[in-house]
Amino acid sequence: MRQHLIIDADDTLWENNIYFEHAFSEFVDFLGHSTLNAHEVRAILDEIEIANIRINGYGSLNFGRNLRQCYQKLCERDIGASDLDTVMSFAERILDRPVELIDGVEETLAYLAERHDLTLFTKGHPDEQKLKIDRSGLERYFGRAEIVREKDRPAYERLVVLLRAEPAVTWMVGNSPKSDINPALAAGLRAVFVPHPNTWGLEHEHVDPDHGRLLVVERFTDLKRHF
């Protein structure tokens, strides 16, 4: 039976958070705080990001601004303009990274596209996300691609209406409990959780493994066995 498969992009189809983690490691080394370790710096950065996401959204540029604010808050020396430029550069280089597809993604999408209706559903800065989609070469497998500011329950409800999809045969596939799994289930969809070892910490939430509309797989290629 043909179904709707709505598929996440970052850290589901291609690597993403590893580049942000690399930038954060560069930031911690440059900050060189005398008492705070990386975990403690991360906690402060998380607070800044949670506050700013509501206003500025996601993306590497906003991540750079968050790093800059964190630097200004924690730096133990006089801050020069070149210091802030250096901090921003850690994030700006993320855009120069190649799109690294996760193993087996393209062959799996080719298989699924022949059998089901595929929609790419991602959040973040529209220009940045579109650039990654273009670089990935995967857009041809999808009937449409939607980029939103936030993937919450209302966003899924709007998408279902847009697709004229039946929730009972519509699945959200992704790695993020916060953005992919829990809001999709709350909107009445089914969901496939594909865990990723480097999922961003702010995307973690509890996922009920016994949820009747939830399927958990080990890797993206496992979708071929279920769909």
HUWOMO-V364802 format. One line per field, one symbol per residue. ss: DSSP state (~ for helix, > for strand, _ for the rest). phi: phi as a letter, one per 20 degrees, with the letter a starting at -180 (. if undefined). Layout:
# HUWOMO-V364802
ss: ???
phi: ???
This chain:
# HUWOMO-V364802
ss: ___>>>>__>___>__~~~~~~~~~~~~~~~______~~~~~~~~~~~~~~~~~~~___~~~~~~~~~~~~~~~______~~~~~~~~~~~~~~~~____>___~~~~~~~~~___>>>>>>>__~~~~~~~~~~~__~~~__>>>>>____~~~~~~~~~~~___~~~>>>>>__~~~~~~~~~~___>>>>>______~~~__________>>>>__~~~~~~~_
phi: .fcedecfdfmdebfbffffffffffffffflffceeffffgfffgfffgfegfedndoffffffffffffffdfdcfedgffffffffgeffgfeffedffgnffffffffffdbedceccdpfgffffffffffmeffedfbccdcfbddggffffffffeleegfcccddaddgfddefffffeneebcedgcfdgggfeebfdffeffddddcebgffffedc
